Amino acid sequence: MRAECDLVAMREFVPSATAPVVVDGRTLTVATVLPGAVAALVREESGDVRGFAGLQVQVHSPNVAADLSSALSWASIAQPGESLESAGPDGNTPALSEVLDPTLELDITVHQDFNWWLPEGAEPAADVAATVERANGAIMPSARLEGEGLTAAWWVDAGDKAHLRWVRPESEDDLMLALARLHAAGDLTLGEGSRYAGSFRTHGLLVPVFDLDPEMHPTEWAAPTVRFGNKLAEALAVDAPLTSEQRRSRDGLRGRQVTLR
């Protein structure tokens, strides 16, 4: 699916973001996390029925794509006021590609708070308002970098340093070879103020991570990331065997990998 990398980012490390999708004629919202980390909920807002499906949930199955498919299917028919604690996919759950258009490019809105948890114009109960306030106090500023060729490249300010996490669609072996070529050439960098920190695997995808100068605005990293992406694309297109120096780079990079799940 074209949206896979961004969905993985929203599932694993993006604090607060939403994207509209249409399922069976109802406009739904795919969200990073919903109140109580439930799988889905439906509410009425300004006279319209709005369904939400969450990616970061308390209870999930081994198949997160099936979880999302189940949650979206439920939200497409549920009534306002209903919520789904866990998706609980089964043998009848359709593939995610049958629920969402595989060619869909998500129109993602990145939020710097969780105020969207509350229906527009609603006066929340004290405990609900307190929950949103606590969530807002813990959020880390984040942004999705925009630029030519940039998909699922996410910046986050972790306080003492910022990070770029770029969820890549290539196979791990192909991507590691390309990263090794760049490392050996001294090109595994976004430029001044950046440092390649390593990579992690999640849901079958590899995510390179760069430490960044937190004093720089995320938009300042868009052009350097585009340039790096172009170099990475060139390295991915090379099919020659690795040189001895590139093999040493590959072995060193593999030693800096971790697996989330």
Residue frames relative to the residue before (quaternion, step in Angstrom):
aa qw qx qy qz dx dy dz
M 1.0000 0.0000 0.0000 0.0000 0.00 0.00 0.00
R 0.5373 -0.6465 0.4331 0.3253 3.55 -0.97 0.85
A 0.7073 0.4653 -0.2617 0.4635 3.59 1.08 -0.69
E 0.3772 0.7816 -0.4561 0.1971 3.60 1.26 -0.15
C 0.6925 0.4980 -0.3064 0.4226 3.60 0.75 -0.99
D 0.6720 0.4709 -0.3053 0.4832 3.59 0.95 -0.80
L 0.6214 0.5305 -0.3489 0.4591 3.60 1.02 -0.69
V 0.6381 0.5103 -0.3244 0.4767 3.59 1.01 -0.77
A 0.6378 0.5187 -0.3291 0.4646 3.59 0.97 -0.81
M 0.6779 0.4810 -0.2910 0.4737 3.58 0.90 -0.91
R 0.6437 0.5201 -0.3164 0.4636 3.57 1.12 -0.60
E 0.8011 0.3828 -0.1573 0.4325 3.57 0.91 -0.92
F 0.8765 0.0130 0.0370 0.4798 3.62 0.75 -0.82
V 0.5499 0.5854 -0.4289 0.4136 3.64 1.14 -0.09
P 0.4306 -0.7388 0.4455 0.2649 3.64 -0.65 1.01
S 0.8283 -0.0633 0.1293 0.5414 3.58 0.58 -1.15
A 0.3148 0.7251 -0.5551 0.2589 3.56 -0.42 1.24
T 0.1246 -0.7869 0.6025 0.0476 3.54 -1.18 0.62
A 0.0355 -0.7802 0.6240 0.0234 3.56 -1.26 0.47
P 0.3710 -0.7375 0.5139 0.2332 3.62 -0.82 0.92
V 0.0039 0.7543 -0.6565 -0.0034 3.54 -1.20 0.70
V 0.3048 -0.7286 0.5773 0.2072 3.57 -1.24 0.32
V 0.0055 0.7849 -0.6177 0.0481 3.55 -0.82 1.07
D 0.8429 -0.0858 0.0108 0.5311 3.57 -0.67 1.13
G 0.7549 -0.4291 0.2097 0.4494 3.55 0.91 0.93
R 0.6648 0.4574 -0.3134 0.5006 3.61 1.23 -0.12
T 0.3746 -0.7108 0.5482 0.2323 3.56 -0.92 0.91
L 0.0678 -0.7967 0.6002 -0.0189 3.55 -0.72 1.15
T 0.3177 -0.7223 0.5780 0.2079 3.53 -1.33 0.22
V 0.2296 -0.7206 0.6380 0.1448 3.55 -0.86 1.00
A 0.0516 -0.8264 0.5595 -0.0378 3.57 -0.69 1.12
T 0.5968 -0.5530 0.4314 0.3897 3.54 -1.19 0.49
V 0.7865 -0.1448 0.1412 0.5835 3.58 0.73 -1.04
L 0.2679 -0.7541 0.5853 0.1303 3.54 -1.13 0.81
P 0.6782 -0.4673 0.3440 0.4509 3.62 -1.17 0.30
G 0.8182 0.1681 -0.1592 0.5262 3.55 -0.84 1.01
A 0.4049 -0.7327 0.4484 0.3133 3.58 1.32 0.12
V 0.2467 0.7679 -0.5450 0.2289 3.57 1.00 0.86
A 0.6026 -0.5895 0.4056 0.3534 3.55 -1.27 0.37
A 0.7992 -0.1007 0.1048 0.5832 3.58 1.02 -0.75
L 0.0115 0.7702 -0.6374 -0.0187 3.53 -1.30 0.35
V 0.1946 -0.7496 0.6207 0.1222 3.52 -1.32 0.42
R 0.0349 0.7950 -0.6038 0.0463 3.56 -0.94 0.89
E 0.4167 -0.6651 0.5521 0.2813 3.53 -1.32 0.30
E 0.0255 0.8025 -0.5918 0.0720 3.53 -0.86 1.00
S 0.8358 -0.0784 -0.0059 0.5434 3.56 -0.62 1.20
G 0.7317 -0.4429 0.2268 0.4658 3.55 1.02 0.85
D 0.6601 0.4751 -0.3065 0.4946 3.58 1.27 -0.08
V 0.4076 -0.6741 0.5573 0.2625 3.55 -1.19 0.62
R 0.0459 -0.8073 0.5881 -0.0168 3.56 -0.74 1.08
G 0.1468 -0.7906 0.5912 0.0617 3.55 -0.81 1.04
F 0.1361 -0.7855 0.6019 0.0455 3.55 -1.11 0.77
A 0.0876 -0.7575 0.6438 0.0641 3.56 -1.16 0.70
G 0.2471 -0.8000 0.5354 0.1112 3.57 -0.78 1.05
L 0.3701 -0.7352 0.5314 0.2000 3.54 -1.14 0.70
Q 0.7174 0.3463 -0.2193 0.5633 3.59 1.06 -0.74
V 0.0712 0.8381 -0.5235 0.1361 3.55 -0.11 1.35
Q 0.5823 -0.5839 0.4351 0.3613 3.55 -1.26 0.41
V 0.7898 0.1819 -0.0663 0.5820 3.56 0.98 -0.88
H 0.1075 0.7972 -0.5869 0.0918 3.57 -0.74 1.02
S 0.4542 -0.6534 0.5323 0.2889 3.54 -1.27 0.44
P 0.6682 -0.4776 0.3530 0.4480 3.62 -1.22 0.02
N 0.7153 0.3960 -0.2297 0.5280 3.59 1.23 -0.43
V 0.2009 -0.8262 0.5143 0.1123 3.59 0.01 1.27
A 0.5854 0.5567 -0.3819 0.4490 3.62 1.12 -0.49
A 0.6553 0.4897 -0.3071 0.4863 3.57 1.01 -0.79
D 0.5858 0.5635 -0.3650 0.4539 3.59 1.09 -0.66
L 0.6925 0.4678 -0.2822 0.4712 3.57 0.83 -0.99
S 0.6241 0.5378 -0.3375 0.4554 3.58 0.97 -0.80
S 0.6703 0.4980 -0.2911 0.4669 3.58 0.93 -0.93
A 0.6654 0.5063 -0.3028 0.4574 3.58 0.94 -0.91
L 0.6605 0.4977 -0.3092 0.4695 3.59 0.95 -0.83
S 0.6420 0.5210 -0.3259 0.4585 3.58 0.96 -0.83
W 0.6480 0.5075 -0.3120 0.4746 3.58 0.99 -0.84
A 0.6930 0.4905 -0.2838 0.4457 3.59 0.83 -0.98
S 0.6177 0.5693 -0.3497 0.4148 3.59 1.14 -0.47
I 0.7831 0.2920 -0.1582 0.5257 3.61 1.21 -0.38
A 0.5327 0.6463 -0.4107 0.3602 3.62 1.20 -0.29
Q 0.4696 -0.6821 0.4999 0.2538 3.53 -1.31 0.43
P 0.6441 -0.5206 0.3806 0.4114 3.61 -1.17 0.48
G 0.7492 0.3507 -0.2916 0.4803 3.53 -0.98 0.94
E 0.6305 0.5206 -0.3388 0.4655 3.59 1.24 -0.26
S 0.0525 -0.7777 0.6251 0.0398 3.54 -1.21 0.59
L 0.2942 -0.7419 0.5844 0.1465 3.54 -1.25 0.60
E 0.3489 -0.7750 0.4867 0.2019 3.58 -0.40 1.22
S 0.7946 -0.0292 0.0349 0.6055 3.58 0.93 -0.87
A 0.5593 -0.6561 0.3964 0.3156 3.55 -1.01 0.83
G 0.0768 -0.8556 0.5074 0.0685 3.59 0.97 -0.84
P 0.0552 0.8227 -0.5637 0.0490 3.62 0.64 1.00
D 0.1106 -0.7826 0.6095 0.0624 3.55 -1.20 0.57
G 0.7844 -0.3509 0.2333 0.4552 3.54 -1.27 -0.23
N 0.6793 0.4808 -0.2887 0.4732 3.57 1.21 -0.40
T 0.4766 0.6739 -0.4423 0.3509 3.59 1.26 -0.08
P 0.3963 -0.7278 0.4984 0.2548 3.61 -0.71 0.98
A 0.5907 -0.5409 0.4496 0.3954 3.55 -1.22 0.42
L 0.6083 -0.5761 0.3950 0.3769 3.56 -1.10 0.67
S 0.6398 0.5393 -0.3223 0.4426 3.59 1.07 -0.71
E 0.6322 0.4999 -0.3345 0.4884 3.59 1.28 -0.23
V 0.6732 0.4700 -0.2832 0.4957 3.57 1.23 -0.44
L 0.7699 0.2022 -0.1042 0.5963 3.57 1.06 -0.84
D 0.5494 -0.5954 0.4752 0.3432 3.55 -1.11 0.71
P 0.4377 -0.7236 0.4607 0.2694 3.65 -0.60 1.05
T 0.6873 0.4674 -0.2867 0.4764 3.60 1.18 -0.47
L 0.4117 0.7427 -0.4498 0.2767 3.59 1.29 -0.02
E 0.1647 -0.7316 0.6527 0.1076 3.53 -1.06 0.88
L 0.3991 -0.7499 0.4740 0.2316 3.57 -0.56 1.14
D 0.2656 -0.7136 0.6275 0.1628 3.54 -1.10 0.83
I 0.0582 -0.8674 0.4940 -0.0166 3.54 0.27 1.33
T 0.1644 -0.7338 0.6512 0.1024 3.52 -1.10 0.86
V 0.2105 -0.7691 0.5936 0.1088 3.57 -0.75 1.07
H 0.1798 -0.7925 0.5793 0.0636 3.56 -0.79 1.08
Q 0.3185 -0.7345 0.5661 0.1966 3.56 -1.15 0.64
D 0.7393 0.2191 -0.1897 0.6078 3.57 1.28 0.38
F 0.4656 -0.6575 0.5099 0.3014 3.55 -1.36 -0.12
N 0.2594 0.7966 -0.5101 0.1948 3.58 1.13 0.53
W 0.5810 0.5832 -0.3761 0.4253 3.59 1.18 -0.41
W 0.4744 0.6487 -0.4467 0.3932 3.59 1.25 -0.08
L 0.7044 0.4442 -0.2462 0.4958 3.56 1.15 -0.65
P 0.4983 -0.6358 0.4860 0.3336 3.62 -0.93 0.78
E 0.5670 -0.6223 0.4203 0.3385 3.55 -0.99 0.85
G 0.8310 0.1986 -0.1715 0.4905 3.55 -0.86 1.02
A 0.5534 0.6201 -0.3963 0.3901 3.60 1.25 -0.11
E 0.3376 -0.7035 0.5870 0.2159 3.55 -1.20 0.62
P 0.2583 -0.8170 0.4899 0.1605 3.62 -0.21 1.20
A 0.5549 -0.5614 0.4898 0.3703 3.53 -1.27 0.45
A 0.6770 -0.5275 0.3258 0.3965 3.56 -1.19 0.57
D 0.6830 0.4844 -0.3097 0.4505 3.59 0.89 -0.86
V 0.6313 0.5210 -0.3327 0.4683 3.59 1.06 -0.69
A 0.6466 0.5155 -0.3142 0.4663 3.57 0.95 -0.88
A 0.6478 0.5166 -0.3158 0.4623 3.58 1.02 -0.80
T 0.6275 0.5364 -0.3331 0.4557 3.59 1.03 -0.77
V 0.6621 0.4923 -0.3017 0.4778 3.57 0.93 -0.89
E 0.6440 0.5289 -0.3244 0.4475 3.58 0.98 -0.84
R 0.6486 0.5058 -0.3206 0.4698 3.59 0.98 -0.82
A 0.6548 0.5072 -0.3144 0.4639 3.58 0.94 -0.86
N 0.6453 0.5197 -0.3218 0.4582 3.58 0.98 -0.81
G 0.6614 0.5302 -0.3055 0.4337 3.57 1.04 -0.76
A 0.7217 0.4406 -0.2408 0.4765 3.57 1.18 -0.53
I 0.5208 0.6807 -0.4068 0.3162 3.59 1.23 -0.28
M 0.2882 -0.7239 0.5987 0.1856 3.56 -1.17 0.65
P 0.5155 -0.6433 0.4578 0.3329 3.61 -0.84 0.90
S 0.0263 0.8090 -0.5842 0.0591 3.57 -0.91 0.90
A 0.0526 -0.7838 0.6185 0.0194 3.54 -1.29 0.39
R 0.3175 -0.6941 0.6093 0.2148 3.54 -1.22 0.58
L 0.3730 -0.7553 0.4911 0.2216 3.57 -0.52 1.16
E 0.2020 -0.7781 0.5888 0.0838 3.54 -1.02 0.92
G 0.3750 0.7004 -0.5461 0.2658 3.55 -0.95 0.89
E 0.6889 -0.4817 0.3360 0.4247 3.55 -1.25 0.30
G 0.8360 0.1611 -0.1471 0.5035 3.54 -0.75 1.08
L 0.5790 0.5916 -0.3823 0.4105 3.60 1.24 -0.02
T 0.1308 0.7481 -0.6390 0.1222 3.53 -0.78 1.12
A 0.8552 0.0471 -0.0667 0.5118 3.56 -0.89 0.98
A 0.4233 0.6352 -0.5133 0.3922 3.57 0.99 0.92
W 0.0334 -0.8544 0.5139 -0.0684 3.55 -0.27 1.32
W 0.2187 -0.7503 0.6171 0.0914 3.53 -1.02 1.02
V 0.0412 0.7800 -0.6242 0.0168 3.57 -1.09 0.73
D 0.3154 -0.7269 0.5831 0.1792 3.54 -1.09 0.81
A 0.1373 -0.8267 0.5444 0.0364 3.56 -0.38 1.27
G 0.6909 -0.4666 0.2763 0.4781 3.58 1.25 0.21
D 0.8211 0.1667 -0.0840 0.5394 3.57 0.07 -1.28
K 0.7835 0.0187 -0.0291 0.6204 3.57 1.23 -0.42
A 0.3577 -0.6881 0.5786 0.2524 3.52 -1.31 0.32
H 0.2274 -0.7754 0.5762 0.1228 3.57 -1.24 0.39
L 0.1867 -0.6944 0.6717 0.1783 3.49 -1.36 0.41
R 0.0343 -0.7621 0.6465 0.0019 3.55 -0.86 1.02
W 0.0711 -0.8171 0.5718 -0.0206 3.55 -0.59 1.19
V 0.2289 -0.7796 0.5719 0.1129 3.58 -0.36 1.25
R 0.1520 -0.8321 0.5326 0.0306 3.55 -0.56 1.22
P 0.4272 -0.7328 0.4720 0.2403 3.62 -1.01 0.79
E 0.5486 0.6482 -0.4022 0.3423 3.61 1.19 -0.40
S 0.6058 -0.5154 0.4399 0.4170 3.55 -1.28 0.25
E 0.6176 -0.5744 0.3816 0.3783 3.57 -1.10 0.66
D 0.6567 0.5202 -0.3280 0.4364 3.61 0.88 -0.87
D 0.6723 0.4918 -0.3039 0.4623 3.59 0.87 -0.92
L 0.6767 0.4962 -0.3018 0.4524 3.56 0.92 -0.89
M 0.6467 0.5179 -0.3310 0.4517 3.59 0.97 -0.78
L 0.6227 0.5268 -0.3452 0.4643 3.59 1.01 -0.72
A 0.6711 0.4946 -0.3018 0.4625 3.58 0.92 -0.89
L 0.6494 0.5049 -0.3193 0.4705 3.59 0.96 -0.82
A 0.6308 0.5313 -0.3335 0.4567 3.58 1.04 -0.75
R 0.6329 0.5199 -0.3354 0.4655 3.60 0.97 -0.79
L 0.6725 0.4889 -0.2995 0.4680 3.58 0.93 -0.87
H 0.6407 0.5297 -0.3296 0.4475 3.58 0.96 -0.85
A 0.6729 0.4991 -0.3017 0.4551 3.58 0.88 -0.92
A 0.7018 0.4454 -0.2606 0.4911 3.58 1.14 -0.62
G 0.5072 -0.6597 0.4154 0.3674 3.59 1.28 -0.04
D 0.5628 0.6322 -0.3624 0.3903 3.58 1.26 0.35
L 0.4918 0.6398 -0.4540 0.3778 3.60 1.21 0.24
T 0.5248 0.5943 -0.4035 0.4567 3.54 0.59 1.23
L 0.3560 -0.6949 0.5755 0.2430 3.53 -1.30 0.39
G 0.6727 -0.4808 0.2925 0.4803 3.56 1.27 0.18
E 0.7920 -0.3042 0.2191 0.4819 3.55 -1.32 -0.20
G 0.7842 0.2944 -0.2440 0.4887 3.53 -0.96 0.94
S 0.6965 0.4164 -0.2722 0.5171 3.58 1.28 0.13
R 0.0314 -0.7717 0.6348 0.0240 3.54 -1.27 0.48
Y 0.4170 -0.6835 0.5322 0.2751 3.56 -0.89 0.90
A 0.2214 -0.8224 0.5172 0.0849 3.56 -0.62 1.17
G 0.6820 -0.4119 0.3129 0.5170 3.58 1.14 -0.51
S 0.3429 -0.7163 0.5577 0.2416 3.55 -1.21 -0.45
F 0.1369 -0.7701 0.6097 0.1280 3.53 -1.27 0.28
R 0.3812 -0.6978 0.5622 0.2273 3.52 -1.25 0.58
T 0.1410 0.7705 -0.6171 0.0745 3.55 -1.05 0.73
H 0.8511 -0.0012 -0.0401 0.5234 3.56 -0.90 1.00
G 0.7246 -0.4703 0.2379 0.4441 3.55 0.98 0.89
L 0.6658 0.4669 -0.3039 0.4964 3.58 1.27 0.11
L 0.3543 -0.7179 0.5594 0.2149 3.55 -1.20 0.57
V 0.1458 -0.7999 0.5814 0.0285 3.55 -0.95 0.99
P 0.2236 -0.7602 0.5947 0.1359 3.63 -0.36 1.15
V 0.1573 -0.7899 0.5908 0.0485 3.56 -1.09 0.84
F 0.0920 -0.7711 0.6287 0.0417 3.55 -1.00 0.90
D 0.3338 -0.6762 0.6144 0.2319 3.55 -1.14 0.74
L 0.1139 -0.8206 0.5599 0.0088 3.56 -0.91 0.97
D 0.5877 -0.5460 0.4655 0.3739 3.53 -1.29 0.44
P 0.3461 -0.7788 0.4793 0.2096 3.63 -0.48 1.12
E 0.5745 0.5977 -0.3831 0.4073 3.59 1.22 -0.25
M 0.6409 0.5194 -0.3268 0.4611 3.59 1.21 -0.35
H 0.4873 -0.6599 0.4935 0.2890 3.57 -1.03 0.85
P 0.6008 -0.5951 0.3736 0.3812 3.62 -0.98 0.69
T 0.6216 0.5517 -0.3627 0.4216 3.61 1.01 -0.66
E 0.5972 0.5747 -0.3613 0.4273 3.59 1.18 -0.49
W 0.6726 0.4930 -0.2951 0.4664 3.58 1.21 -0.40
A 0.4748 0.6967 -0.4407 0.3081 3.61 1.22 -0.21
A 0.7017 0.4646 -0.2837 0.4597 3.61 0.74 -1.00
P 0.6571 0.4853 -0.3379 0.4675 3.66 0.86 -0.75
T 0.6516 0.5087 -0.3233 0.4607 3.58 1.04 -0.72
V 0.6067 0.5316 -0.3495 0.4766 3.59 1.07 -0.68
R 0.6575 0.5022 -0.3157 0.4646 3.60 0.91 -0.89
F 0.6498 0.4980 -0.3231 0.4747 3.57 0.95 -0.83
G 0.6361 0.5398 -0.3269 0.4440 3.58 0.98 -0.81
N 0.6361 0.5189 -0.3283 0.4673 3.58 1.04 -0.72
K 0.6531 0.4954 -0.3123 0.4801 3.59 0.98 -0.83
L 0.6369 0.5254 -0.3282 0.4588 3.56 1.03 -0.79
A 0.6359 0.5260 -0.3283 0.4596 3.59 0.98 -0.81
E 0.6423 0.5105 -0.3223 0.4722 3.58 1.00 -0.79
A 0.6653 0.4980 -0.3037 0.4660 3.58 0.97 -0.85
L 0.6313 0.5331 -0.3314 0.4555 3.58 1.06 -0.70
A 0.6704 0.5161 -0.2947 0.4441 3.59 1.12 -0.63
V 0.5697 0.5897 -0.3841 0.4244 3.61 1.25 -0.26
D 0.1137 -0.8130 0.5682 0.0562 3.59 -0.85 0.93
A 0.4175 0.6985 -0.4789 0.3294 3.59 1.22 0.26
P 0.5866 -0.5661 0.4267 0.3917 3.63 -1.12 0.51
L 0.5632 -0.5967 0.4494 0.3532 3.55 -1.18 0.55
T 0.4430 -0.6386 0.5519 0.3022 3.55 -1.17 0.59
S 0.6804 -0.4691 0.3442 0.4456 3.58 -1.24 0.19
E 0.6476 0.5090 -0.3229 0.4661 3.60 1.00 -0.76
Q 0.6572 0.5002 -0.3098 0.4711 3.58 0.99 -0.78
R 0.6190 0.5293 -0.3465 0.4654 3.60 1.08 -0.65
R 0.6301 0.5129 -0.3341 0.4777 3.59 1.02 -0.75
S 0.6313 0.5200 -0.3293 0.4717 3.58 1.01 -0.77
R 0.6467 0.5216 -0.3223 0.4538 3.59 0.92 -0.88
D 0.6699 0.4970 -0.3091 0.4569 3.58 0.86 -0.91
G 0.6565 0.5069 -0.3129 0.4627 3.57 1.00 -0.78
L 0.6576 0.5069 -0.3088 0.4639 3.58 0.99 -0.81
R 0.6301 0.5341 -0.3386 0.4507 3.59 1.00 -0.74
G 0.6433 0.5320 -0.3177 0.4497 3.56 1.12 -0.64
R 0.6954 0.4335 -0.2683 0.5064 3.58 1.27 -0.23
Q 0.4913 0.6449 -0.4333 0.3937 3.57 1.20 0.55
V 0.0649 -0.7491 0.6556 0.0693 3.52 -1.23 0.57
T 0.3051 -0.7306 0.5799 0.1922 3.56 -1.28 0.38
L 0.3085 -0.7552 0.5482 0.1844 3.58 -0.77 1.02
R 0.7533 -0.2568 0.1798 0.5782 3.57 0.90 -0.89
